Amino acid sequence: MVFFCGKPDRGDDMSLQEIKNRIARAEQAANRPDGSVKLIAVSKVQPNERVEAVLEQGHRIFGENRVQEAAGKWPAFMERYDGVELHLIGPLQTNKARQAMELVHAIHSVDRPKLATTLARLAQELGRCPDLFIQVNTGEEDQKAGIMPAEADGFIAECRALDLPVQGLMCIPPVEEEPALHFALLAKIAARNGLSGLSMGMSGDFESAIALGATHVRVGSAIFGDRVKAAG
C-alpha cells in the first residue's frame, strides 16, 4: 500500500512551467544564451502516472538513479514518446554498465577507474557510448561517491586516454554547506581540463548553479511532487 505526500498523483503544469521560467530568468541574469541549460526532470521513485503527465506536457529529458528502475519504466515510454533523452544520475555498478549503456543517453556518475575501464570495453563491443560526466566528490565526503578533487585531473586524463566521450563533470554538494562553493570548484576543475559540461544544481539551488555555469540541472520534487512513500 502506498500514499502520496503533497501534490496529487500527476505532473503539475504550473510546476514544470515555473521551473522552466526560473531557468530562463537565471540564464538571462547570468548573460547566458536562452536554452543553454538542460532541465533533467528527475523521475526516480515516481509513479508512471506522474511521469506520463510530464511527458504529455512535452518535456523529454529525464533522470533516473537506478538502472533496474529505469529499465522497468522507460522502454515502454520511449516507444510511445519520440525524442526521450534519459540520463543516469545515480551510482553505477560495473555489472549494470552494459544495461545502462544500452538504455541511457548520458551517464553522470563515472567515479572510478574500474568503471571507466568497463565502459571503454563495452563501448568497443557496442560501437557506441553514452555521453559521460565524471562525478567529483567536491565535499570529500566518505559516504558519497565521486573522485576526489585532487585526483580529478588525472582521472579525466585517464578517461580520455580510454577514448571515452567525457562531456563534463557532476557534483552533489554536502547538504550542510553552501552549494555555490562546490559549484565554483567544479567549474574551475572543468575549465582547466577543457570540459564544457557541468551537471550541478537541484531543486533548491539550481539558480545558483546556473550563475556558476551549470549546463544540466537536476530537478525532481519541484516538478513531480513529493516522492511516493510506503505505508509503515
N, C-alpha and C positions, 0 to 999 in steps of 0.2 A: 504494500500500500504506500502511496506517495501523497504528499501535499505540496502546494505551491506557496511560496512566500512572496509578498509584494505584488508584482504585476500579474495580470492574467496570463493564461497559457497561450501566448501568441507573441509575435514580434510587434512592437509598438511603432506605428508610423512616425509619430512625433519624436520618439526617442531616436530612431535611426536618422531622421532628417535633422534633428537638432545636433547630433554628434557630427554629421557632415557639415552643418553650418558652422559649428565651432572650429572644425578643422580648417575650413575655408578662411575664417577670420584669423586663425593662428598663422596660416600661410601668408596672408596679407600683412599681418603685423611684423612678420619676420622678413618681409620683402622677398618672399619665395614665390615661384610661379604657381598659379592655380593648378590643382591636381597633382602637385609634386609629392604629396603624401598619400600612401595607400592605407585605407582603413581595413584592417583584418578583424572581421566580426568573429569573436571567439565563441564557438558554439559547443565547446566541451560541456558535457553533462546537461545539455539542454534537450528537451523532448523534441521529437521531429516536427510537431505542430508549430513550435516557435521558430524553428529553423526554416521551415517552409514558408512561414509568413514573411520572413525577411527576404527569402528568395523571390517571393511574389512581388516584393517592393522593388525588385531589380538589382539588389546587391548580389555580388558574385564572388567576393573574396572572403574566405572563412579560415579559421584556425582551430586545430584540434590538438589536444595534449597527448593522446594515446593512439597508437597505430590501430590497436584492436577496435577501439570505439569508432575511429574514422572509417575502417574497413566495413563495419557493420552499418554505417549510416550513409556514406557518400556515394558509393557506386550507383545506387538507385536514383539519388538526386541528380547525379551527373548525366544519367540517361534522359532525365526529364527536363533539365535546365541546361541550356548551352552556356559555355563560357565560364563555368565554375573554376575558380583558382583556389586550390586547397593548400594550406600551409601547416606543417607540423611544427608546433611551438614548444612541445614538451620534450623531456629526455627521451633519447632513442637508444634502445639496446641493440647490440650488434646482430642478435638473432632475429630482430624485426626489421633490419635495414633493407633487405630485398623487398619485403612487402611495402615498406614505406616508399621506396624509390619507384615502385610500380604504380603507386596511388597518388602521391602528392606532387605539387609543383615546386615547393620550396621546403627546405628543412632549416629551421632556425637554431638548432641545438647541437651543432657539431662541436664537441667539447673535449676530445681526447684523441691521441694518436691512433689507438686501436680502431676507433670508429672511422677515422679518416681513411685508414688503410682499407678497411672493409668497403667503404663507399667507393673508393677508387677501383677496387677489384670488381665490384658489381657494375660500376659504370662501364668498364671494359666489356663485361659479359652482356649487358643490356644494350650497349651502344648509345646510351643517353644518361643524363644525370639531372636531378632537380637543381634549381638554384640553391646555393648553400650559404648559410650565415654561421659564423663562429661565435659560440656563446662565451662571453667573458664574465668571469665572476668578479665584478668590479668591487664588491664589498669584501672579497676574500673570506666568504662565509664557509665554514666547514661542512655545513649541511646542504649546501647548494652546488649544483653542477656548474661547470664552466671552467675554462682555462684561466689561470691566474694572470693578472695584468702584466706582470714582469715576464711571463712566458709567452705572451700573445704574439709578439713579433716573430719569434722563432716558429711558433705553431702555424701562423699564417704562411710563412715561407715553406714550411713542410707540406702544407696542403697544396700550395701552388706547384711544388715540385712533383706532386702526385697528379697534376693536371686536373685538379678539382675546380669546378666553377664557383669559386668563392666570390660572392657578391657584396658581402658586408659583415657586420658584427651585430650581436644581440646582447642585451643585458637585462637583468631583473634586479633593480636596486633593493637594498635592505629596507624593510618596511619602516624601521625606526630612524632612518637617515634621510636627509634632503636629497630627493632624486636627482635634482639638477646637477649636483656634484658628480654623480655617476654618469649621467648623460654626457657631461662635458668630457669626462675621462674617456668614455667610449669613442666620442667624436675625435678626440686627439689621437687615439690609437689608430682609428680608421684612416685619418688624414695622413699620418706619416707612413702608412702602408698602401696608400693609393686606392683605398676602398671607398665607394660612394654610398653603399647601403648601410643604414642604421635602423635596426629593429629595436625600438625602445619607446616606452610610454604606454600606459594603460589607462583605465577609466578615470583615475583620479589625478593623473599628471601628464596626459598626452600633449596638452598645450605647451607645457614647459619643454617637453621632448622635441616638439616641432620647432620651437625657438632655437634649440641647440642642434638642429639638423636632422631630426628623425625623418626617414623615408617610409617607414612602416610603423603604424601604431596598432596596438592590440587591445580591443575594447570588447568586453563581454556583457556584464550585467547591465550596463547603461543602455545597451541595445535590447537585450533579451529579457531583462528582469532577473531577479534572484534565481540562483540555481535550484534545481529540484532536490529536496531532502527526503530521505526515507523516514517514515514514522518509526519512533522507538518502540 
